[in-house]
């Protein structure tokens, strides 16, 4: 991933708030001046952990990012990937039975 930023989380009259899966979040501004967007990490060490990333596309993208969610406990890090594999296997089996 790109470099971790010190994102502008300051509150102002012009800041925008969004609802994301039950959480109200203030949309931060990236160091390049753009609003950031939410992405979700699906790595083994951060399964399902959300983070802000620069919304700029293409070559102008500044690669700034910042975590939204706190780090997960070791147990969640071990369990979540296993649960996802179980769900994916069940979905594949269901799809094969439909064909």
LINPE-V74179 format. One record per residue. N is the residue number from 1. NEAR is the number of other ideal C-beta (glycine too) atoms within 8 Angstrom. Layout:
BEGIN
N:NEAR  N:NEAR
END
This chain:
BEGIN
1:3  2:9  3:6  4:6  5:9  6:4  7:12  8:7  9:6  10:5  11:5  12:5  13:3  14:4  15:10  16:7  17:8  18:7  19:7  20:8  21:3  22:4  23:6  24:6  25:10  26:9  27:10  28:11  29:10  30:16  31:9  32:9  33:5  34:9  35:9  36:16  37:7  38:11  39:9  40:8  41:10  42:6  43:6  44:6  45:5  46:11  47:14  48:8  49:12  50:11  51:13  52:12  53:11  54:13  55:9  56:10  57:5  58:5  59:3  60:7  61:8  62:10  63:8  64:15  65:15  66:12  67:10  68:9  69:8  70:4  71:7  72:11  73:6  74:6  75:6  76:9  77:13  78:8  79:8  80:11  81:10  82:8  83:8  84:9  85:8  86:8  87:8  88:8  89:8  90:8  91:8  92:8  93:8  94:8  95:8  96:7  97:6  98:5  99:4
END
